[in-house]
Amino acid sequence: MSLAILLSTVLLAAPVPHQSEMPELHCTGSPAASARAGRTPVLLIHGTTSNSRANFSWNWARAFDREGRAHCEIDLPDSGNSDIQVAAERVSRAIRHLHRATGARIDLVGHSQGGMIGRWALKHHPETRRMVDDYVSLAASNHGTDEFVVQCAAQTVCSAAYWQQRTGSAFLTALNRGPQTWPGIDYTQLYTRYDEIILPYRRSALPPARNVSNLAVQDLCPTETVEHFGMAYDNAAWLLGIDAIRHPGPARLSRVSRATCGWPLMPAVDPVSFPSHASQALAQSARSMLTTPQLTAEPPLR
């Protein structure tokens, strides 16, 4: 095979980034073509202290590239440390952008804050509800965490997002007042019993409904020992999350094979480069926590 033919073959097979009018949105593939092929495009939303590259470029985004599914990753302001109300405006714009590019409904996948923040966008921008099909959340802070209650009290200062993700915060009280889910959207809430950030871990769950699945990864794989950060690359979380994305309705345990239980990494994660990617992701969070503005109280509701 000539070099020219080889290069053209590689270029045709590789996922193609496409430009967005939102510089904080990083998109790959043709959303419209992906939707026509039956592969719903996905918006990936990272967690507090992270960014799109650290959280998703080496796991879920890579998996979507492998199956030819278009996807966009959004960077939240200040690595997800600032006022979540402001960050959610960015998420709502991203939903609209990807929906327009797709010409059909899209899916959301979020980790930690990213698994919760889309709910604020859907609550306060009702027009976005018709744009979303599935919302898959990995260790979401839907009802906050006692960990941040203790941490913010002990330090007397915290980032805006930490204050807002405390159990009982004004932000979460407002988010969860009234309906917590919306008809027409399927919610798959995935969490781990070994979560050291969302305490207690069941705070990730949403009220039971026909369009809601609340599942611990241990419900599928009982010996799974993954913690909060690991939910971004965990094999059981992938199996359940992709089941929701590939089928009507939220994830269902009865559809998911347990044959690969015991594998720690989802298939798209390269075990050789995993230590490097994981350490870089943790370093991003550490840098973020050292440099983010600290507040003495929760930001006011807007």
N, C-alpha and C positions, 0 to 999 in steps of 0.2 A: 504493500500500500504506500502511495506517495505521501510525502509530508503534507502537501496541500490537502489531500483527501482526508488524511488523519486529523488534521486540525479542524477541518470543516465538520467532520463527524463528531468530534469532542464538543465543538461549539453548539451544534444542534442538540446534543444530548444534555448539555449543562443547563441548569436552571437560570433563567434570564432575569436580572433585576429590572424593575421598571420604575420610572421617575414618578414622584408624588409631589403635589404642591405643598405638602407638609414635610419640612426638612427633618422632623423628628420621627417620621414614618419610613420604615425601610421595607420595601416590598420586592417579592420575587415571583416571577411567573405571570401569566395572563389570567386575571381573575375570571373574565368572561369565558375563556376557553376551558379553564378548570371547571367552572360550573356546568358548562355544556357537556363535559366528559363525566359528570356525576360526582366530581370531587369538590365539595363546597369549600371555597376559600376561607382562611382562618386569620383572625386578628389575635396575635399573641401579646399578652400584657404582663410585664415583669413585676416583681415584688419590691418592697421597700428596701432601700440601699443598693439596689442592683441597677442594671440597664438591659436593654434588649439583647445585646451581644453576650454579656456575661450569663444571663439567665437562660437564653434559648438557642443561640446560634449553633451549639454543638449537640443538641438533643432533639427537641421537637421540630425546630426549623429544618434540621438535617433530615429527619424522618419524612417531613412533608415534601422536601425536595425529591427524596427517593421515590415517592409515589406520584410525583407530578402534580401535587396539590399546591395551588398558589397560596401565598401567605404574606402577611405584613407583620412586622414587629414594631411596636411603638416605644419610644423613650419618654418616660414621665419626667416632669420638671424636677431638677435637683435629685436625680436618682431615686425618685419616689419618696423623698423625705419631706417635701413641702406640703402645703395645704391640699388635702385630697379633693376638696371641692373644686379647686382650680385644675388639678390634674385630671379630674373627671370630665371637664370641659374638653380637654385634649382628646380623651378617649371617645367622647361623643362625636367629635369631628372626624376621628379616624373611622368610626363605624360608618358614618355617612359616606366618607371617601371610598372605602372598600365596597360598600353596597352599590354606589354609583358605578364603580369600575366593574363590578360583577354583573350588575343587571338582575340580581336575585339576592336571596337572603344569604347571610354569612354566618360563620361560627366564631365564638370567642373561646380562647383558652387562656387562663390566668393563673399565676402562682402567687400565693400569699395575698398581699394587697391587691395584686392583679386579678385574683379570683373574686374579689369583693367590689372593686371600684366600678366595674361595669354596671353593677346594680344601681349605683348612684346615678350614672348616666341614663340608664333605662327609666329610673324613677322620675327624674327631672326633665327628661327630653322624651316625652311619650312617643314622638314620631319614630324614634329609633327602635321601638319594640317590634314593629313589623319588619325590620331589617335583619333581625337575628333569629337564627334557627336553634342552635345549641349553644349553651354556655357551660364549658367544662372548667371546673375550679379545682386547683391543687392546693390543699391546706389553706383554704381561704380564711381571712379574718372577718367573716360575716358578722359575728357577734362579739368580736374583740378577744382580748386575752388578758388574763390576770397577770401575766409576766410583765406587761407594760405598766399596769397599775403599780406594781411593786417598784419597778425600775424608775419610773418618773417621780414617784414619791421619794425614793431614796436619793436620787440625784438632784431633785428640785427643778431640774431643767430637762427637756426632751425636744426632739424634733417635732414639728407640727404633726407629721404622720404618726409618730409614736403616741402623742397625746390623743389623737383621734381614733386610734385603734385599741385604746384601753377599754376594758369591759365597762359598760355604763357611760361611755363618753357621750357628749351632746351630739356629736356627729353620728355615732352608731344608733343612738336613740332615735334621731330623725330618720336615718336610713331605714330602720326596721319598724317604724310606725306605719300602720296600715299594711297593705299587701307587700309581701317580701318577694313574691314571684309574679310573673305575668303570663296569662294564657297565650299559647302559641309559641312560647319559648320552652325548650327542654333543658332542665338544669341537672347537671351531674356534679355532685359535690364529693370530692375524693379527699380522704384524710388518712393519717396514720396514728395509731395508738401510742406511738413513741415520739410524738411531736413535742419538742422542747420549747417552742415559741408560742404556739396557740395552745393556751392552757385554760381550762381543760380542752382536749382536742375536739370534743363534740360541739364546741362553739362554732365550728365550721359548717355544721349542718343547717339546712333550711327546713321550714315547716313541711311535713309530709304532704304530698299531693301526687296526682297521677303523672304530672310532668316533672317530678323531682325524684332523683335517686341520691340518697345519702349513703355512701359506702366507705368503709375503711378498707385500705388495701389488704388488711389481714382477713377481711371477709372472703377475699379471693384466694389469697396465699397466707395461711395462718402463721407461718414462721417468718414472715417478712419483718425486718427490724429497721426499716428506713425511718429517718427523722425528717424534720421540716425541710431543710435545704434539699435533701435527696429526693423529695417528691418531684423535682424538676427533671430527673433522669431515671426514676424508678421504673422497673419493668412492669410491675403489677399496675401502677398508676397509668402507664402507657396502654396496657391491655384494656383497662376499663375505659379510659378516655377515648381511645380510638374506636371502641365499640359504640360509644355514643355518637361519635362523628360519622361513622359509616352506616348507621342504622336509624330508622325513625324512632323518636322517643329518646329518653335518657338511657344511660348504660343499664344493662341487665346482666346480673351474675349468670343466669342460665345460658346466656349466649357465649360466654367467655371461657376458653379452654384454660385449664390449670396445668397444661403440659410443661410450660416453661416456668412455673413457680420455682423459686430458688435461684433464678438468674437475677443478679442485682441490678443490671443495667438494661435499659430498653434497647432494642435491636440497633438503632441508628447511632448509639454512642460507641465510639471506638475505644476499646479497653486500653489500648496502648497510649492514646493521648488523653484518656480520662483524667489521670492525676494532674496533668498540666491544666486542663480546662477547669477542673474543680478548684484547684488552688488559685487560678486567676479570678474565678468568680468570687471566691471568699476574700481575695485581696481587694477586689472592687468594693465589696461591702465594707471592709475595714477602712479603706480610704474615705468612703462616703460618710461613715459614722464620725470620722475624725474632723471632717471639713464642713459638715452641714450646720446651718444656723440652729442654735438651741433657744427654745422659748421657755418662759416660766409658767405658761398656761396654754390650754387648748385654744386654737384660733376660733373666733366667733362664727356662728352659723351665718351664712349669707342669705 
